[in-house]
Amino acid sequence: MTNSINLPLEQTSFSRDELLDCGHGKMFGPGGAHLPVGDMLMVDRITSIELGGGKAGKGRILAELDIDPDLWFF
């Protein structure tokens, strides 16, 4: 599978630890995209990335959050 600029998509799911690594700049390097960390990372895992998915065919990401009534937004 390749993305819109024909780069290989080697990984289509990510654990919470991997998402936190992205938030700390370890995934795309300095100056690359970062996810929020701490309470603002409202995702526990990404279970699927489909480059041509979604209604418009532009891609789809499925993510999950384990709901806990003690989360800050409740």
PQR file of N, CA, C, O and H, with PARSE charges and radii, in Angstrom:
ATOM      1  N   MET A   1       0.850  -1.168   0.000 -0.4000 1.5000
ATOM      2  CA  MET A   1       0.000   0.000   0.000 -0.0000 2.0000
ATOM      3  C   MET A   1       0.900   1.237   0.000  0.5500 1.7000
ATOM      4  O   MET A   1       1.918   1.256   0.692 -0.5500 1.4000
ATOM      5  N   THR A   2       0.538   2.271  -0.767 -0.4000 1.5000
ATOM      6  CA  THR A   2       1.308   3.511  -0.793 -0.0000 2.0000
ATOM      7  C   THR A   2       0.403   4.683  -0.469  0.5500 1.7000
ATOM      8  O   THR A   2      -0.816   4.597  -0.613 -0.5500 1.4000
ATOM      9  H   THR A   2      -0.289   2.256  -1.329  0.4000 1.0000
ATOM     10  N   ASN A   3       1.007   5.781  -0.030 -0.4000 1.5000
ATOM     11  CA  ASN A   3       0.217   6.969   0.261 -0.0000 2.0000
ATOM     12  C   ASN A   3       0.144   7.854  -0.974  0.5500 1.7000
ATOM     13  O   ASN A   3       0.555   7.437  -2.058 -0.5500 1.4000
ATOM     14  H   ASN A   3       1.997   5.850   0.087  0.4000 1.0000
ATOM     15  N   SER A   4      -0.377   9.082  -0.825 -0.4000 1.5000
ATOM     16  CA  SER A   4      -0.630   9.932  -1.986 -0.0000 2.0000
ATOM     17  C   SER A   4       0.642  10.379  -2.700  0.5500 1.7000
ATOM     18  O   SER A   4       0.571  10.843  -3.837 -0.5500 1.4000
ATOM     19  H   SER A   4      -0.711   9.420   0.055  0.4000 1.0000
ATOM     20  N   ILE A   5       1.786  10.251  -2.068 -0.4000 1.5000
ATOM     21  CA  ILE A   5       3.032  10.592  -2.756 -0.0000 2.0000
ATOM     22  C   ILE A   5       3.884   9.345  -2.982  0.5500 1.7000
ATOM     23  O   ILE A   5       5.108   9.410  -3.095 -0.5500 1.4000
ATOM     24  H   ILE A   5       1.844   9.874  -1.143  0.4000 1.0000
ATOM     25  N   ASN A   6       3.195   8.216  -3.044 -0.4000 1.5000
ATOM     26  CA  ASN A   6       3.799   6.926  -3.387 -0.0000 2.0000
ATOM     27  C   ASN A   6       4.875   6.450  -2.411  0.5500 1.7000
ATOM     28  O   ASN A   6       5.834   5.792  -2.815 -0.5500 1.4000
ATOM     29  H   ASN A   6       2.200   8.163  -2.952  0.4000 1.0000
ATOM     30  N   LEU A   7       4.720   6.776  -1.151 -0.4000 1.5000
ATOM     31  CA  LEU A   7       5.604   6.222  -0.131 -0.0000 2.0000
ATOM     32  C   LEU A   7       4.943   4.990   0.459  0.5500 1.7000
ATOM     33  O   LEU A   7       3.720   4.957   0.589 -0.5500 1.4000
ATOM     34  H   LEU A   7       3.941   7.310  -0.823  0.4000 1.0000
ATOM     35  N   PRO A   8       5.717   3.978   0.821 -0.5600 1.5000
ATOM     36  CA  PRO A   8       5.092   2.779   1.400  0.2800 2.0000
ATOM     37  C   PRO A   8       4.489   3.074   2.767  0.5500 1.7000
ATOM     38  O   PRO A   8       5.072   3.798   3.575 -0.5500 1.4000
ATOM     39  N   LEU A   9       3.333   2.511   3.008 -0.4000 1.5000
ATOM     40  CA  LEU A   9       2.707   2.597   4.322 -0.0000 2.0000
ATOM     41  C   LEU A   9       3.045   1.296   5.021  0.5500 1.7000
ATOM     42  O   LEU A   9       2.404   0.270   4.793 -0.5500 1.4000
ATOM     43  H   LEU A   9       2.860   1.924   2.351  0.4000 1.0000
ATOM     44  N   GLU A  10       4.050   1.345   5.869 -0.4000 1.5000
ATOM     45  CA  GLU A  10       4.558   0.126   6.491 -0.0000 2.0000
ATOM     46  C   GLU A  10       3.754  -0.302   7.702  0.5500 1.7000
ATOM     47  O   GLU A  10       3.764  -1.479   8.063 -0.5500 1.4000
ATOM     48  H   GLU A  10       4.571   2.178   6.055  0.4000 1.0000
ATOM     49  N   GLN A  11       3.060   0.625   8.334 -0.4000 1.5000
ATOM     50  CA  GLN A  11       2.341   0.308   9.562 -0.0000 2.0000
ATOM     51  C   GLN A  11       0.938   0.891   9.466  0.5500 1.7000
ATOM     52  O   GLN A  11       0.770   2.057   9.108 -0.5500 1.4000
ATOM     53  H   GLN A  11       3.052   1.581   8.041  0.4000 1.0000
ATOM     54  N   THR A  12      -0.061   0.089   9.783 -0.4000 1.5000
ATOM     55  CA  THR A  12      -1.446   0.556   9.676 -0.0000 2.0000
ATOM     56  C   THR A  12      -2.174   0.551  11.009  0.5500 1.7000
ATOM     57  O   THR A  12      -3.386   0.761  11.052 -0.5500 1.4000
ATOM     58  H   THR A  12       0.076  -0.858  10.074  0.4000 1.0000
ATOM     59  N   SER A  13      -1.451   0.315  12.098 -0.4000 1.5000
ATOM     60  CA  SER A  13      -2.039   0.419  13.434 -0.0000 2.0000
ATOM     61  C   SER A  13      -0.951   0.887  14.397  0.5500 1.7000
ATOM     62  O   SER A  13       0.237   0.649  14.179 -0.5500 1.4000
ATOM     63  H   SER A  13      -0.466   0.145  12.063  0.4000 1.0000
ATOM     64  N   PHE A  14      -1.383   1.562  15.474 -0.4000 1.5000
ATOM     65  CA  PHE A  14      -0.442   2.133  16.429 -0.0000 2.0000
ATOM     66  C   PHE A  14      -0.978   1.974  17.843  0.5500 1.7000
ATOM     67  O   PHE A  14      -2.166   2.179  18.093 -0.5500 1.4000
ATOM     68  H   PHE A  14      -2.348   1.756  15.651  0.4000 1.0000
ATOM     69  N   SER A  15      -0.103   1.610  18.757 -0.4000 1.5000
ATOM     70  CA  SER A  15      -0.459   1.497  20.173 -0.0000 2.0000
ATOM     71  C   SER A  15      -0.419   2.884  20.826  0.5500 1.7000
ATOM     72  O   SER A  15       0.050   3.847  20.218 -0.5500 1.4000
ATOM     73  H   SER A  15       0.861   1.444  18.554  0.4000 1.0000
ATOM     74  N   ARG A  16      -0.908   2.980  22.053 -0.4000 1.5000
ATOM     75  CA  ARG A  16      -0.856   4.248  22.784 -0.0000 2.0000
ATOM     76  C   ARG A  16       0.596   4.704  22.964  0.5500 1.7000
ATOM     77  O   ARG A  16       0.893   5.889  22.808 -0.5500 1.4000
ATOM     78  H   ARG A  16      -1.289   2.198  22.547  0.4000 1.0000
ATOM     79  N   ASP A  17       1.490   3.786  23.285 -0.4000 1.5000
ATOM     80  CA  ASP A  17       2.901   4.163  23.451 -0.0000 2.0000
ATOM     81  C   ASP A  17       3.480   4.741  22.160  0.5500 1.7000
ATOM     82  O   ASP A  17       4.250   5.701  22.201 -0.5500 1.4000
ATOM     83  H   ASP A  17       1.249   2.824  23.411  0.4000 1.0000
ATOM     84  N   GLU A  18       3.118   4.168  21.027 -0.4000 1.5000
ATOM     85  CA  GLU A  18       3.595   4.693  19.744 -0.0000 2.0000
ATOM     86  C   GLU A  18       3.001   6.068  19.466  0.5500 1.7000
ATOM     87  O   GLU A  18       3.684   6.936  18.922 -0.5500 1.4000
ATOM     88  H   GLU A  18       2.492   3.388  20.993  0.4000 1.0000
ATOM     89  N   LEU A  19       1.738   6.277  19.834 -0.4000 1.5000
ATOM     90  CA  LEU A  19       1.115   7.589  19.653 -0.0000 2.0000
ATOM     91  C   LEU A  19       1.786   8.627  20.548  0.5500 1.7000
ATOM     92  O   LEU A  19       1.974   9.773  20.140 -0.5500 1.4000
ATOM     93  H   LEU A  19       1.184   5.572  20.276  0.4000 1.0000
ATOM     94  N   LEU A  20       2.145   8.227  21.767 -0.4000 1.5000
ATOM     95  CA  LEU A  20       2.869   9.136  22.661 -0.0000 2.0000
ATOM     96  C   LEU A  20       4.256   9.451  22.104  0.5500 1.7000
ATOM     97  O   LEU A  20       4.719  10.586  22.213 -0.5500 1.4000
ATOM     98  H   LEU A  20       1.992   7.296  22.099  0.4000 1.0000
ATOM     99  N   ASP A  21       4.919   8.466  21.510 -0.4000 1.5000
ATOM    100  CA  ASP A  21       6.203   8.724  20.849 -0.0000 2.0000
ATOM    101  C   ASP A  21       6.041   9.780  19.762  0.5500 1.7000
ATOM    102  O   ASP A  21       6.893  10.656  19.610 -0.5500 1.4000
ATOM    103  H   ASP A  21       4.542   7.544  21.421  0.4000 1.0000
ATOM    104  N   CYS A  22       4.956   9.697  19.014 -0.4000 1.5000
ATOM    105  CA  CYS A  22       4.675  10.695  17.979 -0.0000 2.0000
ATOM    106  C   CYS A  22       4.508  12.076  18.618  0.5500 1.7000
ATOM    107  O   CYS A  22       4.994  13.074  18.086 -0.5500 1.4000
ATOM    108  H   CYS A  22       4.264   8.986  19.138  0.4000 1.0000
ATOM    109  N   GLY A  23       3.827  12.126  19.744 -0.4000 1.5000
ATOM    110  CA  GLY A  23       3.635  13.386  20.446 -0.0000 2.0000
ATOM    111  C   GLY A  23       4.932  13.998  20.953  0.5500 1.7000
ATOM    112  O   GLY A  23       5.030  15.214  21.111 -0.5500 1.4000
ATOM    113  H   GLY A  23       3.432  11.315  20.176  0.4000 1.0000
ATOM    114  N   HIS A  24       5.921  13.157  21.205 -0.4000 1.5000
ATOM    115  CA  HIS A  24       7.214  13.638  21.692 -0.0000 2.0000
ATOM    116  C   HIS A  24       8.237  13.784  20.566  0.5500 1.7000
ATOM    117  O   HIS A  24       9.430  13.943  20.828 -0.5500 1.4000
ATOM    118  H   HIS A  24       5.840  12.169  21.076  0.4000 1.0000
ATOM    119  N   GLY A  25       7.778  13.730  19.312 -0.4000 1.5000
ATOM    120  CA  GLY A  25       8.653  13.971  18.174 -0.0000 2.0000
ATOM    121  C   GLY A  25       9.527  12.810  17.760  0.5500 1.7000
ATOM    122  O   GLY A  25      10.461  12.996  16.980 -0.5500 1.4000
ATOM    123  H   GLY A  25       6.809  13.601  19.098  0.4000 1.0000
ATOM    124  N   LYS A  26       9.254  11.615  18.259 -0.4000 1.5000
ATOM    125  CA  LYS A  26      10.104  10.463  17.943 -0.0000 2.0000
ATOM    126  C   LYS A  26       9.689   9.735  16.667  0.5500 1.7000
ATOM    127  O   LYS A  26      10.434   8.885  16.179 -0.5500 1.4000
ATOM    128  H   LYS A  26       8.495  11.463  18.893  0.4000 1.0000
ATOM    129  N   MET A  27       8.508  10.051  16.116 -0.4000 1.5000
ATOM    130  CA  MET A  27       8.040   9.333  14.935 -0.0000 2.0000
ATOM    131  C   MET A  27       8.487  10.010  13.643  0.5500 1.7000
ATOM    132  O   MET A  27       8.979   9.341  12.734 -0.5500 1.4000
ATOM    133  H   MET A  27       7.903  10.741  16.513  0.4000 1.0000
ATOM    134  N   PHE A  28       8.322  11.323  13.551 -0.4000 1.5000
ATOM    135  CA  PHE A  28       8.618  12.041  12.310 -0.0000 2.0000
ATOM    136  C   PHE A  28       9.823  12.963  12.440  0.5500 1.7000
ATOM    137  O   PHE A  28      10.170  13.668  11.492 -0.5500 1.4000
ATOM    138  H   PHE A  28       7.923  11.866  14.289  0.4000 1.0000
ATOM    139  N   GLY A  29      10.459  12.964  13.597 -0.4000 1.5000
ATOM    140  CA  GLY A  29      11.652  13.771  13.803 -0.0000 2.0000
ATOM    141  C   GLY A  29      11.354  15.229  14.111  0.5500 1.7000
ATOM    142  O   GLY A  29      10.196  15.647  14.119 -0.5500 1.4000
ATOM    143  H   GLY A  29      10.178  12.392  14.368  0.4000 1.0000
ATOM    144  N   PRO A  30      12.406  16.000  14.364 -0.5600 1.5000
ATOM    145  CA  PRO A  30      12.229  17.420  14.676  0.2800 2.0000
ATOM    146  C   PRO A  30      11.541  18.146  13.528  0.5500 1.7000
ATOM    147  O   PRO A  30      11.884  17.943  12.363 -0.5500 1.4000
ATOM    148  N   GLY A  31      10.591  18.971  13.850 -0.4000 1.5000
ATOM    149  CA  GLY A  31       9.866  19.717  12.828 -0.0000 2.0000
ATOM    150  C   GLY A  31       8.756  18.927  12.166  0.5500 1.7000
ATOM    151  O   GLY A  31       7.985  19.487  11.387 -0.5500 1.4000
ATOM    152  H   GLY A  31      10.312  19.136  14.796  0.4000 1.0000
ATOM    153  N   GLY A  32       8.657  17.629  12.461 -0.4000 1.5000
ATOM    154  CA  GLY A  32       7.596  16.804  11.888 -0.0000 2.0000
ATOM    155  C   GLY A  32       6.305  16.938  12.679  0.5500 1.7000
ATOM    156  O   GLY A  32       6.249  17.628  13.697 -0.5500 1.4000
ATOM    157  H   GLY A  32       9.284  17.175  13.094  0.4000 1.0000
ATOM    158  N   ALA A  33       5.290  16.279  12.201 -0.4000 1.5000
ATOM    159  CA  ALA A  33       3.981  16.329  12.860 -0.0000 2.0000
ATOM    160  C   ALA A  33       4.055  15.703  14.247  0.5500 1.7000
ATOM    161  O   ALA A  33       4.740  14.703  14.459 -0.5500 1.4000
ATOM    162  H   ALA A  33       5.336  15.719  11.374  0.4000 1.0000
ATOM    163  N   HIS A  34       3.338  16.309  15.180 -0.4000 1.5000
ATOM    164  CA  HIS A  34       3.257  15.797  16.550 -0.0000 2.0000
ATOM    165  C   HIS A  34       1.796  15.675  16.938  0.5500 1.7000
ATOM    166  O   HIS A  34       0.993  16.556  16.631 -0.5500 1.4000
ATOM    167  H   HIS A  34       2.781  17.122  15.008  0.4000 1.0000
ATOM    168  N   LEU A  35       1.452  14.603  17.602 -0.4000 1.5000
ATOM    169  CA  LEU A  35       0.133  14.482  18.216 -0.0000 2.0000
ATOM    170  C   LEU A  35       0.180  15.156  19.581  0.5500 1.7000
ATOM    171  O   LEU A  35       1.262  15.339  20.139 -0.5500 1.4000
ATOM    172  H   LEU A  35       2.104  13.887  17.852  0.4000 1.0000
ATOM    173  N   PRO A  36      -0.982  15.529  20.132 -0.5600 1.5000
ATOM    174  CA  PRO A  36      -0.976  16.043  21.503  0.2800 2.0000
ATOM    175  C   PRO A  36      -0.594  14.929  22.475  0.5500 1.7000
ATOM    176  O   PRO A  36      -0.752  13.749  22.164 -0.5500 1.4000
ATOM    177  N   VAL A  37      -0.100  15.299  23.631 -0.4000 1.5000
ATOM    178  CA  VAL A  37       0.243  14.326  24.669 -0.0000 2.0000
ATOM    179  C   VAL A  37      -0.556  14.635  25.931  0.5500 1.7000
ATOM    180  O   VAL A  37      -1.229  15.662  26.018 -0.5500 1.4000
ATOM    181  H   VAL A  37       0.028  16.258  23.883  0.4000 1.0000
ATOM    182  N   GLY A  38      -0.474  13.749  26.887 -0.4000 1.5000
ATOM    183  CA  GLY A  38      -1.198  13.950  28.139 -0.0000 2.0000
ATOM    184  C   GLY A  38      -2.699  13.829  27.938  0.5500 1.7000
ATOM    185  O   GLY A  38      -3.167  13.020  27.136 -0.5500 1.4000
ATOM    186  H   GLY A  38       0.073  12.915  26.816  0.4000 1.0000
ATOM    187  N   ASP A  39      -3.441  14.633  28.667 -0.4000 1.5000
ATOM    188  CA  ASP A  39      -4.901  14.560  28.622 -0.0000 2.0000
ATOM    189  C   ASP A  39      -5.491  14.933  27.268  0.5500 1.7000
ATOM    190  O   ASP A  39      -6.633  14.573  26.982 -0.5500 1.4000
ATOM    191  H   ASP A  39      -3.061  15.290  29.319  0.4000 1.0000
ATOM    192  N   MET A  40      -4.755  15.635  26.440 -0.4000 1.5000
ATOM    193  CA  MET A  40      -5.291  16.049  25.145 -0.0000 2.0000
ATOM    194  C   MET A  40      -5.173  14.969  24.071  0.5500 1.7000
ATOM    195  O   MET A  40      -5.767  15.104  23.001 -0.5500 1.4000
ATOM    196  H   MET A  40      -3.827  15.927  26.672  0.4000 1.0000
ATOM    197  N   LEU A  41      -4.427  13.914  24.330 -0.4000 1.5000
ATOM    198  CA  LEU A  41      -4.399  12.777  23.402 -0.0000 2.0000
ATOM    199  C   LEU A  41      -5.633  11.935  23.703  0.5500 1.7000
ATOM    200  O   LEU A  41      -5.622  11.122  24.627 -0.5500 1.4000
ATOM    201  H   LEU A  41      -3.944  13.804  25.198  0.4000 1.0000
ATOM    202  N   MET A  42      -6.671  12.124  22.942 -0.4000 1.5000
ATOM    203  CA  MET A  42      -7.952  11.470  23.216 -0.0000 2.0000
ATOM    204  C   MET A  42      -8.124  10.207  22.389  0.5500 1.7000
ATOM    205  O   MET A  42      -9.214   9.918  21.895 -0.5500 1.4000
ATOM    206  H   MET A  42      -6.679  12.785  22.192  0.4000 1.0000
ATOM    207  N   VAL A  43      -7.034   9.455  22.244 -0.4000 1.5000
ATOM    208  CA  VAL A  43      -7.014   8.207  21.492 -0.0000 2.0000
ATOM    209  C   VAL A  43      -6.117   7.234  22.247  0.5500 1.7000
ATOM    210  O   VAL A  43      -5.030   7.612  22.685 -0.5500 1.4000
ATOM    211  H   VAL A  43      -6.149   9.689  22.645  0.4000 1.0000
ATOM    212  N   ASP A  44      -6.551   6.000  22.403 -0.4000 1.5000
ATOM    213  CA  ASP A  44      -5.707   4.985  23.032 -0.0000 2.0000
ATOM    214  C   ASP A  44      -4.973   4.134  22.009  0.5500 1.7000
ATOM    215  O   ASP A  44      -3.911   3.584  22.302 -0.5500 1.4000
ATOM    216  H   ASP A  44      -7.433   5.693  22.047  0.4000 1.0000
ATOM    217  N   ARG A  45      -5.526   4.027  20.828 -0.4000 1.5000
ATOM    218  CA  ARG A  45      -4.875   3.240  19.783 -0.0000 2.0000
ATOM    219  C   ARG A  45      -5.496   3.595  18.436  0.5500 1.7000
ATOM    220  O   ARG A  45      -6.652   4.010  18.361 -0.5500 1.4000
ATOM    221  H   ARG A  45      -6.388   4.474  20.590  0.4000 1.0000
ATOM    222  N   ILE A  46      -4.717   3.426  17.382 -0.4000 1.5000
ATOM    223  CA  ILE A  46      -5.229   3.487  16.010 -0.0000 2.0000
ATOM    224  C   ILE A  46      -5.271   2.049  15.532  0.5500 1.7000
ATOM    225  O   ILE A  46      -4.253   1.356  15.526 -0.5500 1.4000
ATOM    226  H   ILE A  46      -3.778   3.089  17.442  0.4000 1.0000
ATOM    227  N   THR A  47      -6.450   1.605  15.134 -0.4000 1.5000
ATOM    228  CA  THR A  47      -6.617   0.204  14.748 -0.0000 2.0000
ATOM    229  C   THR A  47      -6.525  -0.021  13.247  0.5500 1.7000
ATOM    230  O   THR A  47      -6.289  -1.145  12.804 -0.5500 1.4000
ATOM    231  H   THR A  47      -7.277   2.167  15.139  0.4000 1.0000
ATOM    232  N   SER A  48      -6.707   1.039  12.457 -0.4000 1.5000
ATOM    233  CA  SER A  48      -6.709   0.847  11.011 -0.0000 2.0000
ATOM    234  C   SER A  48      -6.437   2.168  10.305  0.5500 1.7000
ATOM    235  O   SER A  48      -6.962   3.213  10.691 -0.5500 1.4000
ATOM    236  H   SER A  48      -6.898   1.952  12.818  0.4000 1.0000
ATOM    237  N   ILE A  49      -5.614   2.109   9.271 -0.4000 1.5000
ATOM    238  CA  ILE A  49      -5.404   3.238   8.369 -0.0000 2.0000
ATOM    239  C   ILE A  49      -5.636   2.713   6.964  0.5500 1.7000
ATOM    240  O   ILE A  49      -4.987   1.761   6.531 -0.5500 1.4000
ATOM    241  H   ILE A  49      -5.188   1.260   8.957  0.4000 1.0000
ATOM    242  N   GLU A  50      -6.562   3.336   6.257 -0.4000 1.5000
ATOM    243  CA  GLU A  50      -6.882   2.954   4.877 -0.0000 2.0000
ATOM    244  C   GLU A  50      -6.643   4.170   3.998  0.5500 1.7000
ATOM    245  O   GLU A  50      -7.388   5.147   4.072 -0.5500 1.4000
ATOM    246  H   GLU A  50      -7.090   4.109   6.608  0.4000 1.0000
ATOM    247  N   LEU A  51      -5.610   4.118   3.169 -0.4000 1.5000
ATOM    248  CA  LEU A  51      -5.246   5.284   2.370 -0.0000 2.0000
ATOM    249  C   LEU A  51      -6.315   5.681   1.371  0.5500 1.7000
ATOM    250  O   LEU A  51      -6.477   6.872   1.104 -0.5500 1.4000
ATOM    251  H   LEU A  51      -5.004   3.324   3.110  0.4000 1.0000
ATOM    252  N   GLY A  52      -7.042   4.744   0.814 -0.4000 1.5000
ATOM    253  CA  GLY A  52      -8.074   5.069  -0.158 -0.0000 2.0000
ATOM    254  C   GLY A  52      -9.474   4.943   0.405  0.5500 1.7000
ATOM    255  O   GLY A  52     -10.443   4.948  -0.354 -0.5500 1.4000
ATOM    256  H   GLY A  52      -6.910   3.777   1.031  0.4000 1.0000
ATOM    257  N   GLY A  53      -9.605   4.831   1.706 -0.4000 1.5000
ATOM    258  CA  GLY A  53     -10.914   4.619   2.333 -0.0000 2.0000
ATOM    259  C   GLY A  53     -11.688   5.909   2.521  0.5500 1.7000
ATOM    260  O   GLY A  53     -11.279   6.977   2.065 -0.5500 1.4000
ATOM    261  H   GLY A  53      -8.818   4.827   2.323  0.4000 1.0000
ATOM    262  N   GLY A  54     -12.812   5.784   3.200 -0.4000 1.5000
ATOM    263  CA  GLY A  54     -13.669   6.931   3.478 -0.0000 2.0000
ATOM    264  C   GLY A  54     -14.609   7.248   2.337  0.5500 1.7000
ATOM    265  O   GLY A  54     -14.437   6.755   1.222 -0.5500 1.4000
ATOM    266  H   GLY A  54     -13.144   4.917   3.570  0.4000 1.0000
ATOM    267  N   LYS A  55     -15.607   8.076   2.618 -0.4000 1.5000
ATOM    268  CA  LYS A  55     -16.618   8.418   1.609 -0.0000 2.0000
ATOM    269  C   LYS A  55     -16.025   9.084   0.375  0.5500 1.7000
ATOM    270  O   LYS A  55     -16.475   8.833  -0.743 -0.5500 1.4000
ATOM    271  H   LYS A  55     -15.747   8.477   3.523  0.4000 1.0000
ATOM    272  N   ALA A  56     -15.021   9.929   0.570 -0.4000 1.5000
ATOM    273  CA  ALA A  56     -14.423  10.644  -0.557 -0.0000 2.0000
ATOM    274  C   ALA A  56     -13.242   9.887  -1.163  0.5500 1.7000
ATOM    275  O   ALA A  56     -12.650  10.344  -2.141 -0.5500 1.4000
ATOM    276  H   ALA A  56     -14.655  10.133   1.478  0.4000 1.0000
ATOM    277  N   GLY A  57     -12.899   8.741  -0.592 -0.4000 1.5000
ATOM    278  CA  GLY A  57     -11.779   7.968  -1.105 -0.0000 2.0000
ATOM    279  C   GLY A  57     -10.420   8.586  -0.818  0.5500 1.7000
ATOM    280  O   GLY A  57      -9.429   8.232  -1.457 -0.5500 1.4000
ATOM    281  H   GLY A  57     -13.379   8.370   0.203  0.4000 1.0000
ATOM    282  N   LYS A  58     -10.366   9.505   0.135 -0.4000 1.5000
ATOM    283  CA  LYS A  58      -9.117  10.197   0.467 -0.0000 2.0000
ATOM    284  C   LYS A  58      -8.386   9.573   1.645  0.5500 1.7000
ATOM    285  O   LYS A  58      -7.277   9.991   1.979 -0.5500 1.4000
ATOM    286  H   LYS A  58     -11.171   9.792   0.654  0.4000 1.0000
ATOM    287  N   GLY A  59      -8.994   8.583   2.274 -0.4000 1.5000
ATOM    288  CA  GLY A  59      -8.363   7.912   3.399 -0.0000 2.0000
ATOM    289  C   GLY A  59      -9.264   7.883   4.618  0.5500 1.7000
ATOM    290  O   GLY A  59     -10.183   8.691   4.759 -0.5500 1.4000
ATOM    291  H   GLY A  59      -9.895   8.244   2.003  0.4000 1.0000
ATOM    292  N   ARG A  60      -8.978   6.930   5.497 -0.4000 1.5000
ATOM    293  CA  ARG A  60      -9.755   6.789   6.728 -0.0000 2.0000
ATOM    294  C   ARG A  60      -8.848   6.226   7.815  0.5500 1.7000
ATOM    295  O   ARG A  60      -8.060   5.310   7.583 -0.5500 1.4000
ATOM    296  H   ARG A  60      -8.232   6.275   5.383  0.4000 1.0000
ATOM    297  N   ILE A  61      -8.982   6.800   9.002 -0.4000 1.5000
ATOM    298  CA  ILE A  61      -8.273   6.311  10.181 -0.0000 2.0000
ATOM    299  C   ILE A  61      -9.312   5.935  11.218  0.5500 1.7000
ATOM    300  O   ILE A  61     -10.193   6.734  11.533 -0.5500 1.4000
ATOM    301  H   ILE A  61      -9.623   7.545   9.190  0.4000 1.0000
ATOM    302  N   LEU A  62      -9.218   4.723  11.754 -0.4000 1.5000
ATOM    303  CA  LEU A  62     -10.090   4.281  12.835 -0.0000 2.0000
ATOM    304  C   LEU A  62      -9.273   4.242  14.120  0.5500 1.7000
ATOM    305  O   LEU A  62      -8.210   3.624  14.183 -0.5500 1.4000
ATOM    306  H   LEU A  62      -8.501   4.073  11.499  0.4000 1.0000
ATOM    307  N   ALA A  63      -9.794   4.915  15.141 -0.4000 1.5000
ATOM    308  CA  ALA A  63      -9.104   4.981  16.424 -0.0000 2.0000
ATOM    309  C   ALA A  63     -10.075   4.632  17.535  0.5500 1.7000
ATOM    310  O   ALA A  63     -11.291   4.716  17.366 -0.5500 1.4000
ATOM    311  H   ALA A  63     -10.657   5.417  15.090  0.4000 1.0000
ATOM    312  N   GLU A  64      -9.523   4.240  18.675 -0.4000 1.5000
ATOM    313  CA  GLU A  64     -10.340   3.863  19.828 -0.0000 2.0000
ATOM    314  C   GLU A  64      -9.863   4.608  21.067  0.5500 1.7000
ATOM    315  O   GLU A  64      -8.677   4.902  21.220 -0.5500 1.4000
ATOM    316  H   GLU A  64      -8.535   4.172  18.812  0.4000 1.0000
ATOM    317  N   LEU A  65     -10.818   4.908  21.953 -0.4000 1.5000
ATOM    318  CA  LEU A  65     -10.534   5.482  23.264 -0.0000 2.0000
ATOM    319  C   LEU A  65     -11.258   4.639  24.292  0.5500 1.7000
ATOM    320  O   LEU A  65     -12.464   4.416  24.178 -0.5500 1.4000
ATOM    321  H   LEU A  65     -11.781   4.669  21.829  0.4000 1.0000
ATOM    322  N   ASP A  66     -10.538   4.174  25.286 -0.4000 1.5000
ATOM    323  CA  ASP A  66     -11.153   3.424  26.375 -0.0000 2.0000
ATOM    324  C   ASP A  66     -11.847   4.419  27.302  0.5500 1.7000
ATOM    325  O   ASP A  66     -11.186   5.220  27.963 -0.5500 1.4000
ATOM    326  H   ASP A  66      -9.559   4.356  25.378  0.4000 1.0000
ATOM    327  N   ILE A  67     -13.174   4.367  27.349 -0.4000 1.5000
ATOM    328  CA  ILE A  67     -13.955   5.324  28.134 -0.0000 2.0000
ATOM    329  C   ILE A  67     -13.854   4.990  29.618  0.5500 1.7000
ATOM    330  O   ILE A  67     -14.046   3.849  30.036 -0.5500 1.4000
ATOM    331  H   ILE A  67     -13.710   3.716  26.812  0.4000 1.0000
ATOM    332  N   ASP A  68     -13.549   6.014  30.393 -0.4000 1.5000
ATOM    333  CA  ASP A  68     -13.443   5.899  31.845 -0.0000 2.0000
ATOM    334  C   ASP A  68     -14.175   7.105  32.434  0.5500 1.7000
ATOM    335  O   ASP A  68     -13.886   8.236  32.041 -0.5500 1.4000
ATOM    336  H   ASP A  68     -13.392   6.941  30.053  0.4000 1.0000
ATOM    337  N   PRO A  69     -15.104   6.905  33.356 -0.5600 1.5000
ATOM    338  CA  PRO A  69     -15.851   8.041  33.910  0.2800 2.0000
ATOM    339  C   PRO A  69     -14.967   9.041  34.654  0.5500 1.7000
ATOM    340  O   PRO A  69     -15.421  10.143  34.963 -0.5500 1.4000
ATOM    341  N   ASP A  70     -13.725   8.684  34.945 -0.4000 1.5000
ATOM    342  CA  ASP A  70     -12.814   9.615  35.610 -0.0000 2.0000
ATOM    343  C   ASP A  70     -12.044  10.503  34.629  0.5500 1.7000
ATOM    344  O   ASP A  70     -11.249  11.340  35.055 -0.5500 1.4000
ATOM    345  H   ASP A  70     -13.357   7.789  34.693  0.4000 1.0000
ATOM    346  N   LEU A  71     -12.266  10.333  33.330 -0.4000 1.5000
ATOM    347  CA  LEU A  71     -11.594  11.183  32.350 -0.0000 2.0000
ATOM    348  C   LEU A  71     -11.982  12.641  32.579  0.5500 1.7000
ATOM    349  O   LEU A  71     -13.087  12.927  33.038 -0.5500 1.4000
ATOM    350  H   LEU A  71     -12.912   9.652  32.983  0.4000 1.0000
ATOM    351  N   TRP A  72     -11.088  13.547  32.264 -0.4000 1.5000
ATOM    352  CA  TRP A  72     -11.250  14.960  32.596 -0.0000 2.0000
ATOM    353  C   TRP A  72     -12.477  15.618  31.967  0.5500 1.7000
ATOM    354  O   TRP A  72     -12.990  16.593  32.516 -0.5500 1.4000
ATOM    355  H   TRP A  72     -10.190  13.315  31.891  0.4000 1.0000
ATOM    356  N   PHE A  73     -12.960  15.113  30.837 -0.4000 1.5000
ATOM    357  CA  PHE A  73     -14.054  15.799  30.147 -0.0000 2.0000
ATOM    358  C   PHE A  73     -15.439  15.362  30.597  0.5500 1.7000
ATOM    359  O   PHE A  73     -16.439  15.866  30.086 -0.5500 1.4000
ATOM    360  H   PHE A  73     -12.544  14.321  30.391  0.4000 1.0000
ATOM    361  N   PHE A  74     -15.518  14.423  31.553 -0.4000 1.5000
ATOM    362  CA  PHE A  74     -16.829  14.023  32.076 -0.0000 2.0000
ATOM    363  C   PHE A  74     -17.187  14.855  33.275  0.5500 1.7000
ATOM    364  O   PHE A  74     -18.255  14.669  33.859 -0.5500 1.4000
ATOM    365  H   PHE A  74     -14.706  14.013  31.968  0.4000 1.0000
TER
END
